[in-house]
Amino acid sequence: MKKLNKGIKDLSGLDGLKAVTGPNGYAITISHNENLLSLHGLEQLGSSTEGIQIMYNKNLADFCPLKLLMSSYKSYFSALDNKIKMDPQILQSSCK
């Protein structure tokens, strides 16, 4: 049974993170954060060498902080069962 994280509302503690490298598979996994509203804190993230998965964050509705990353990202990306569906094309056109 997964234990939900109930304390995190955003990722502001990751301010300044510019790149993520990881082993084969996923470099970034953000999941099961019950009160996560925004990915604020990832605005400077510009590259990831491996896949990214963002799932089961039932209140997550702000993917705009990923705009820089998604402007050139070519690897595997999965966003499932969050409050809204994340679409990279919409992200580029609707986020400041």
C-alpha positions in Angstrom: 0.0 0.0 0.0 1.3 3.4 -1.0 1.5 6.1 1.7 0.3 9.5 0.5 2.3 12.6 1.1 -0.1 15.1 2.6 2.3 18.0 3.3 3.7 19.2 0.0 1.8 21.9 -1.9 4.5 22.8 -4.4 8.2 22.0 -5.1 9.6 25.3 -4.1 12.5 23.6 -2.3 13.8 22.6 -5.7 14.3 26.2 -6.9 17.5 26.4 -8.9 17.4 22.8 -10.2 18.6 23.0 -13.8 19.3 19.4 -14.9 18.5 15.9 -13.7 20.4 12.8 -14.7 19.4 9.3 -13.7 19.9 5.6 -14.3 18.0 3.9 -17.1 14.4 4.5 -16.5 13.0 7.6 -14.8 15.1 10.5 -13.6 12.0 12.2 -12.2 9.0 10.7 -10.5 6.5 12.8 -8.7 3.6 10.7 -7.4 1.1 10.3 -4.6 1.2 13.8 -3.3 -2.3 14.4 -2.1 -2.1 18.2 -1.7 0.4 19.1 -4.4 -1.2 22.0 -6.4 1.7 23.2 -8.5 5.1 22.1 -9.8 6.4 25.6 -8.7 10.1 25.2 -8.1 10.9 23.4 -11.4 10.8 26.6 -13.5 14.6 26.5 -14.1 14.7 22.8 -15.0 15.9 22.7 -18.6 17.0 19.1 -19.1 16.5 15.5 -18.0 18.5 12.6 -19.4 15.8 10.0 -18.6 12.1 9.7 -18.4 9.7 11.8 -16.3 6.5 10.5 -14.7 4.0 12.6 -12.8 1.0 10.7 -11.5 -1.6 10.2 -8.8 -1.4 13.8 -7.6 -5.2 14.4 -7.4 -5.0 18.2 -6.9 -2.1 19.0 -9.3 -3.4 21.5 -11.8 -0.3 23.7 -12.6 2.2 22.2 -15.0 3.4 25.6 -16.2 6.7 25.4 -14.3 7.7 22.6 -16.8 7.5 25.0 -19.8 11.3 25.4 -20.1 11.9 21.7 -19.8 9.1 20.7 -22.2 10.2 23.2 -24.9 13.1 20.8 -25.9 12.4 17.6 -24.1 12.5 14.5 -26.2 12.5 11.5 -23.8 9.6 9.6 -22.2 7.0 11.7 -20.4 4.0 10.4 -18.6 1.4 12.3 -16.6 -1.5 10.2 -15.3 -4.4 10.7 -12.9 -3.6 14.3 -11.9 -6.3 17.0 -11.6 -5.8 18.1 -15.1 -4.3 16.4 -18.2 -0.9 17.8 -19.1 -0.4 18.5 -22.8 3.0 19.8 -23.9 1.6 21.8 -26.8 -1.0 23.6 -24.6 1.7 24.1 -22.0 3.8 26.1 -24.5 0.9 28.2 -25.7 -0.9 28.9 -22.5 1.8 29.4 -19.8 3.7 32.7 -19.4 
